[in-house]
Amino acid sequence: MCSPLAERIYAAVRCIPRGKVASYSQIAALAGNRNLRRYVGNTLHKNPDNSFTPCHRVVNAKGFCSGSFAFGGPLVQQQKLEAEGVRFTQGHVDMARFCITEDDFEEMRLRFENTLRVEKFVI
């Protein structure tokens, strides 16, 4: 069972559009506290279901993959991103092209809030 904050992080990650990436700080901000980026990383390392929560779409602020990607290492994370159309330049994601934009973030925020509202009624 996950903590409520971990559940918020997983819900935030599920809002990242296919073919885009978000930084740990962006996910932390969406989940409620931008300063929790390390907690986001630790939580994603424990992701119970990568097919449901695509944690491979989260990279550091410079676009580098996780050195300890929970499902096979940074090469597997890169391969998953490339399969979605994300391109790499000099070993990292081309953040100018593939990082979520402010518009993406706002769309993700609305989707995230709606998800939380629905989950409150389902529980």
N, C-alpha and C positions, 0 to 999 in steps of 0.2 A: 504494500500500500504506500502511496506517495503522500508527501505533505501537501497541504493546500497550495503553498508557493510553488512546489514542483509541478503540480497539476496546472497552475497558471502558466508556467514556463512552457510546458509541453503544448498547451493550447495556443500560446503565442507562436511557437515554432510551426505548428500546423497551419498557421495563417500565411506563411511565406509562400509567395507564388512559385510555381515550378519555373525553373530557368533563372531564378534570382537567388541572391544570398543576402543574409543579414548578419550584422556583427553581434557579438555577445552583449555589448552595451545596448544595441537597439532592442534586442529581445528582453533584456532586463528592464528597459524603459517601458516597453509594452506590457510587461508583467507587473509593473508598478514602481520599480526603483532602479534607475540607471546605474547606480553604484554596486549592484549585485552581479556584475558581469562574471566574477569568479564563481559565484554560486551557480550561475547559468551553466558555465562550463562543467562544473562538477555534476550538476543534475543531468546534463545531456550525456555525460559519460555513463550514466546509469540508466539511460533510456531503455525501458523494457520492450519496446516494439518499434524498430526503425521503419517498418513498412507503414505504420500508422502515424508516427511522429518523425518527420524527415530531418533529423538533426544534422545530416550531412550538409544542409543548406546554411548552417551557421559557421562563420569563419571569424578570424580575428579582424581588427579594424584595418589592417593592411592587406587583408585578403588571403592570408595564409591558412591552410588547412590545419586542423588539430594534429599535433604530434602524436597523440594517443587516441585517435578516432576509435571509438568503442567497437566498431564492427570491421576491423581489419587494418587499421592504420591510415596514414595520410594519403597513400596512393589509392586506396579504395574510396576514400572520400572524394578525391579528385576525379576518379573514374565515374562515380555516381553523378557528380556535378556536370562533367563533360557530356554524359549521356542525356542530360537535360538541356544541353546547349550552352552551358556556361563555359567561357573560354579563359584560359590562363595565359599570363604574360610573365616570363622570367620566374616561373615557379609559384605564382600566386594569382588569385582571381583578378581579372581586370575590373576593379571596383567601380571605375567610372561608367562602365557599361552594364554591370550585372548586380551591383548592390541595389537594394531597394531604394526608391526615391522617396521624397517627402509625400508625394501623392500615394505611392504604394503603402507607406507607413500609415497614412490616414485611413486608407481602405482596410488595411490589416487591423487597425485599432477598432474600427466599426464592426468588423467581422468578429474580432476577439470579444468585444463587449456583448455582442449578440449571442455568441457562444456561451458566455458566462451566464447571461440572462436565461437562456434555454436550460442550461445545466441546473440552475437553481430550481426551476419548476419540475425538472425530471426527478430530482433527488427527493 
